[in-house]
Amino acid sequence: MGKTLVTGGNGFVGSALVRLLAKRGDDLRLTRRRRSRWENLEGVDAETVNCDVLDKTAVRRALKGVDRVFHVAGVVSMRPSETERMFDVNVRGTRIVLDECLRAEVERVVLTSSVASIGPAKPGGTADERQVFTAGHLGIPYVNSKHEAEVEAFRVAAQGLPLVVVNPAWAFGRGDVYARTTSIVRRYMLRRIPAYVPGALNIVDVEDVARGHVLADERGAPGERYILGNRNYTFDRLFADLARYSGVEPPALRLSPGVALRMAQAAGSRSPVSVDEVRVSSQWWTYRNTKAKRELGWNPSPHEDTVEATVQWYQEREGDRLKRSPRSQPVPYKAAGVALGAARRLWPLAAA
């Protein structure tokens, strides 16, 4: 096996993947940027090259002598201030990397996309790889950037690039040093989620996502995409599990999406939850992993272990801070939650 290039190999998913590739025996080359954090890759034997995915010349240099590429680099954010950079990295960066892969005639490319590029399911339902993307109207920059990145990827694949796409759901587990995909757990444990809306999301272990990448490389069909997801959680169920593992009470206020959106818009920058976060949270990001199981032989680990491991990692990492944070919700929020619950029972339209 020749040299393997990994972009974004120092991130949450990327570092889990790099460790697996090292065990597989790959000759690794990892792209790095000036402010990259490498604590998750201590002890891994790999060459590193300075490379920003937006720098075509640097990408071309990084690809010299490379046979296989895992393009994991990307920006995950709900902050309006990061929208421009997110589209730059997720869309233009993907186009640059894959165009250069085609030019270099690499043997295989695995692209890390997201279930966001598939879009949410209907409330109470689940989606798979065949779903047509219709989430553009939600106006969520991250979702649209991941969809546009896939469009660019398949455009290059149509020109002959041997591309396989994986679509991870929300990756949980140990090692999210940037606190991106597991930030909901950290915020929950610090009581920074005062209220929530009735949506749902799919949670998968980061180590399972890494295994899915390796299987996509070894068994995936070029031109195909594979959902790497595990347990579909409503927020009610997720917060109940987080309460059980962390000892912190769930948020007391369960708001309708309309009410939560108006409150976030009125509060502006002072709101603890952004407008985009409300829009994301009110959707059903729930999926079926049948294709990945059938075609890749991929089987995720028990979801309870994944949630518990995430909680334990934050307890170890921020134990003192968490100890200083109260475990119960503020009394006014509890009172408001009781009042809203009573209003819904008496007048269901109060939730609209």
C-alpha positions in Angstrom: 0.0 0.0 0.0 1.4 3.4 -0.9 1.2 6.7 1.0 -2.1 7.9 2.5 -3.0 11.6 2.8 -5.4 12.7 5.5 -6.7 16.3 5.7 -8.1 17.3 9.0 -6.4 14.4 10.7 -6.0 16.3 14.0 -9.8 16.8 14.5 -12.3 14.7 16.4 -13.2 12.3 13.6 -9.9 12.8 11.8 -7.7 11.7 14.8 -9.8 8.6 15.4 -9.4 7.7 11.7 -5.6 8.4 11.7 -5.1 6.1 14.7 -7.0 3.3 12.8 -5.0 3.9 9.6 -1.8 3.7 11.6 -2.9 0.3 13.0 -3.7 -0.8 9.5 -0.1 0.0 8.5 -0.7 3.0 6.2 2.3 5.2 5.4 0.6 8.4 6.7 0.9 12.0 5.6 -1.2 14.5 7.5 -1.9 18.1 6.6 -1.6 20.6 9.3 -2.2 24.3 9.9 -0.3 26.7 12.2 -2.8 26.6 15.1 -3.7 23.0 14.8 -4.0 21.0 18.1 -2.3 17.5 18.0 -3.0 16.1 21.5 -5.1 13.3 20.1 -2.3 12.0 17.9 0.6 11.7 20.4 2.6 8.6 19.6 1.3 8.2 16.0 4.0 7.8 13.4 3.1 10.1 10.5 4.6 12.7 8.2 3.1 16.2 8.5 2.9 18.9 5.8 1.9 22.5 6.2 -1.2 22.8 4.0 -4.4 24.8 4.0 -7.0 23.2 1.8 -7.7 26.6 0.2 -4.2 26.8 -1.1 -4.1 24.8 -4.4 -0.3 24.9 -4.6 0.0 23.5 -1.1 -2.6 20.8 -1.8 -0.7 19.8 -5.0 2.5 19.4 -3.0 0.8 17.4 -0.3 -0.5 15.0 -2.9 2.9 14.1 -4.4 3.4 10.3 -4.2 0.0 9.7 -2.6 -2.3 6.8 -3.6 -5.2 7.2 -1.1 -6.8 10.3 0.3 -9.2 10.8 3.2 -10.6 14.4 3.0 -11.9 15.0 6.5 -11.1 18.7 6.9 -14.1 21.0 7.4 -15.7 23.6 9.5 -18.6 22.8 11.8 -20.3 25.9 13.3 -23.6 27.6 14.0 -22.0 31.0 14.5 -23.0 33.6 11.9 -19.5 35.1 12.1 -18.1 31.8 10.7 -20.4 31.5 7.7 -18.1 32.8 5.1 -15.1 30.7 6.2 -17.4 27.7 6.5 -18.4 27.9 2.8 -14.8 28.6 1.8 -13.5 25.5 3.6 -16.4 23.1 3.1 -17.2 23.9 -0.5 -14.3 25.6 -2.2 -11.8 23.6 -0.1 -13.4 20.3 -1.1 -13.5 21.4 -4.8 -9.7 22.2 -4.7 -8.7 19.0 -2.9 -10.8 16.7 -5.1 -9.8 18.5 -8.4 -6.1 18.0 -7.3 -6.8 14.4 -6.5 -8.2 13.9 -10.0 -5.2 15.6 -11.5 -2.8 13.4 -9.4 -4.7 10.3 -10.4 -5.0 8.9 -6.9 -6.4 5.4 -6.5 -9.1 6.2 -4.0 -10.7 9.1 -2.2 -13.0 8.9 0.9 -14.8 12.2 1.6 -16.2 13.0 5.0 -19.5 14.6 4.4 -22.4 14.7 6.9 -26.0 13.6 7.3 -26.7 17.4 7.1 -26.1 17.1 3.3 -29.0 14.6 3.2 -31.3 16.8 5.2 -33.7 16.1 8.0 -36.4 13.4 7.9 -40.1 14.0 8.3 -41.1 14.4 12.0 -41.2 10.9 13.6 -39.6 9.3 10.5 -36.1 8.4 9.3 -34.2 9.2 6.1 -31.6 7.3 4.1 -29.1 8.0 1.3 -31.8 8.2 -1.4 -33.6 11.2 0.1 -33.6 14.3 -2.1 -32.2 17.3 -0.4 -34.9 19.8 0.4 -33.4 21.5 3.5 -32.1 24.6 1.7 -35.2 26.6 2.7 -34.2 26.2 6.4 -31.4 28.7 5.7 -28.9 27.0 7.9 -25.4 27.8 6.5 -23.7 24.6 7.8 -26.3 22.4 6.2 -26.2 24.2 2.9 -22.4 24.2 2.9 -22.2 20.4 3.3 -24.8 19.8 0.6 -22.9 22.1 -1.8 -19.7 20.3 -1.0 -21.2 17.0 -2.0 -22.5 18.5 -5.2 -19.0 19.6 -6.0 -17.6 16.2 -5.0 -19.9 14.2 -7.3 -19.2 16.6 -10.1 -15.5 15.7 -9.9 -16.4 12.0 -9.5 -18.3 12.2 -12.7 -15.0 13.1 -14.4 -13.4 9.9 -13.2 -12.3 10.4 -9.6 -12.7 7.1 -7.6 -14.7 8.7 -4.8 -16.7 7.2 -1.9 -18.7 9.5 0.4 -19.5 8.8 4.1 -22.2 10.8 5.9 -21.6 10.6 9.7 -24.3 11.6 12.1 -23.5 13.5 15.4 -20.3 11.9 16.5 -20.0 11.4 20.3 -17.2 9.9 22.4 -13.9 10.8 23.9 -11.5 13.4 22.4 -13.5 16.3 21.0 -10.8 18.8 22.0 -12.5 21.6 19.9 -15.9 20.9 21.6 -17.7 21.0 18.3 -19.9 17.9 17.7 -20.2 17.1 21.4 -20.7 20.6 22.5 -24.3 19.8 23.4 -23.1 17.5 26.2 -20.7 20.1 27.6 -23.3 22.8 27.5 -25.9 20.4 29.1 -23.5 19.6 32.0 -22.7 23.2 32.6 -26.5 24.1 32.5 -26.1 26.3 29.5 -29.2 24.8 27.8 -32.1 26.6 29.6 -34.7 25.4 27.2 -35.1 23.1 24.2 -37.5 22.3 21.3 -39.0 18.9 20.3 -36.6 17.7 17.7 -34.3 14.7 17.3 -30.9 13.7 16.2 -28.8 10.6 15.4 -25.8 9.8 17.6 -22.9 7.6 16.7 -19.6 6.8 18.3 -16.6 8.6 16.8 -14.6 5.3 16.8 -17.4 3.7 14.8 -17.3 6.6 12.3 -13.5 6.0 11.9 -14.1 2.3 11.2 -16.8 3.3 8.7 -14.2 5.4 6.8 -11.8 2.5 6.7 -14.5 0.1 5.5 -15.6 2.7 2.9 -12.0 2.7 1.6 -11.8 -1.1 1.5 -15.3 -2.0 0.4 -17.3 1.1 -0.7 -18.5 1.4 -4.2 -17.2 4.5 -6.1 -19.9 7.1 -6.6 -21.9 5.9 -3.6 -22.5 7.5 -0.2 -23.0 5.8 3.2 -24.8 7.0 6.3 -22.7 6.3 9.5 -25.4 6.7 12.2 -26.6 4.7 15.1 -29.3 5.6 17.7 -32.0 8.1 16.9 -32.7 10.2 19.9 -35.4 12.7 20.7 -34.1 15.5 22.9 -36.4 14.3 25.7 -34.7 10.9 25.6 -31.1 12.3 25.1 -31.5 14.7 28.1 -32.9 11.9 30.2 -29.8 9.8 29.5 -27.4 12.7 30.1 -29.2 13.3 33.4 -28.7 9.6 34.4 -25.0 9.6 33.5 -24.0 13.1 34.7 -26.4 13.8 37.6 -27.4 17.1 36.1 -31.2 17.8 35.8 -32.6 18.2 32.3 -33.7 21.6 31.0 -37.0 22.5 32.6 -38.4 24.4 29.6 -39.7 22.6 26.5 -40.7 25.3 24.0 -42.4 25.0 20.6 -40.1 25.9 17.7 -42.1 29.0 16.9 -41.8 30.4 20.4 -38.1 29.5 20.7 -37.3 31.1 17.4 -39.1 34.4 18.3 -37.3 34.5 21.6 -33.9 33.9 20.0 -34.6 36.6 17.4 -35.7 39.1 20.0 -32.6 38.4 22.3 -30.2 38.6 19.4 -26.5 38.2 20.4 -27.6 37.9 24.1 -29.6 34.7 23.4 -28.0 31.5 24.9 -29.3 29.7 21.9 -28.8 31.1 18.4 -31.5 31.3 15.7 -29.7 28.7 13.6 -29.5 26.4 16.6 -33.2 26.6 17.1 -33.8 25.8 13.4 -31.5 22.9 13.6 -32.8 21.5 16.9 -36.4 21.6 15.7 -35.8 19.2 12.9 -35.7 15.4 12.9 -32.1 14.5 12.0 -32.9 10.8 12.1 -31.6 8.1 9.8 -31.3 4.5 8.8 -27.8 2.9 8.5 -29.0 -0.2 6.5 -26.8 0.5 3.5 -23.6 0.8 5.4 -24.3 -2.4 7.3 -25.2 -4.3 4.2 -22.5 -3.0 1.8 -19.6 -2.2 4.1 -20.2 -4.8 6.9 -20.3 -1.9 9.4 -21.9 -2.4 12.8 -21.9 0.4 15.4 -21.2 -0.2 19.1 -23.9 0.2 21.9 -25.2 3.7 22.0 -25.4 3.8 25.8 -21.6 3.3 26.0 -21.1 6.2 23.6 -23.1 8.7 25.6 -21.6 7.6 28.9 -18.1 7.8 27.5 -18.7 11.4 26.3 -20.0 12.4 29.8 -17.0 10.8 31.5 -14.5 12.5 29.2 -15.9 16.0 30.1 -15.9 15.0 33.8 -12.3 14.1 33.5 -11.4 17.2 31.4 -13.4 19.9 33.2 -14.1 18.2 36.6 -13.4 21.2 38.8 -15.6 23.5 36.7 -18.4 21.0 36.6 -18.3 20.5 40.3 -18.8 24.3 40.8 -21.8 24.2 38.5 -25.2 23.5 40.2 -26.9 20.2 39.2 -30.4 21.4 39.4 -32.3 23.8 37.2 -33.2 27.3 38.4 -36.5 27.5 40.3 -38.0 30.1 37.9 -37.4 27.8 34.9 -38.9 24.9 36.7 -42.0 26.9 37.6 -42.3 28.1 34.0 -41.9 24.5 32.8 -44.7 23.4 35.0 -47.0 26.2 33.8 -46.3 25.5 30.2 -47.0 21.8 30.7 -50.3 22.6 32.3 -51.1 25.0 29.5 -50.5 22.3 26.9 -52.8 19.8 28.6 -55.6 22.4 28.9 -55.0 24.0 25.5 -52.8 22.0 23.0 -52.5 25.0 20.7 -50.5 26.9 23.3 -47.5 25.0 22.0 -47.8 26.5 18.6 
